[in-house]
Amino acid sequence: MAKYRKKPVVVEAMEFTEESKDRVFSFVECNKYAAHDDNGAPLLKMQTLEGDMTAVLGDWIIKGIKGEFYPCKPDIFEATYELADPTLKSYGTIDPLPQPPTGSE
């Protein structure tokens, strides 16, 4: 049987975490909505080419080569992807965006 290697392509991806959930929601351009599981943890439900899928905290959200979005479990993401530019931090692990001054400082 013939064997095949995945072509090297660069994709955009963000880790769905408590800290990044708002940025991830803005990143995803397909039909999506926010929800919560039975314990109150955030979920991201999205329409993918394979149907409706749900991302839980820790999943990676990938924008594919045709602009499609889909969730990926962290172990699969780690085994399949690496930073295209290792000098940049991953979106899912950067520090939160700075907040504007409140006026009391």
Secondary structure, DSSP 4 states (H G I P E B T S, - for coil): -----------EEEE--TTTHHHHHHH--SSEEEEE-TTS-EEEEEEETTEEEEEETT-EEEE-TTS-EEEE-HHHHHHH---SSTTSPPGGGSPPPPPPP-S--
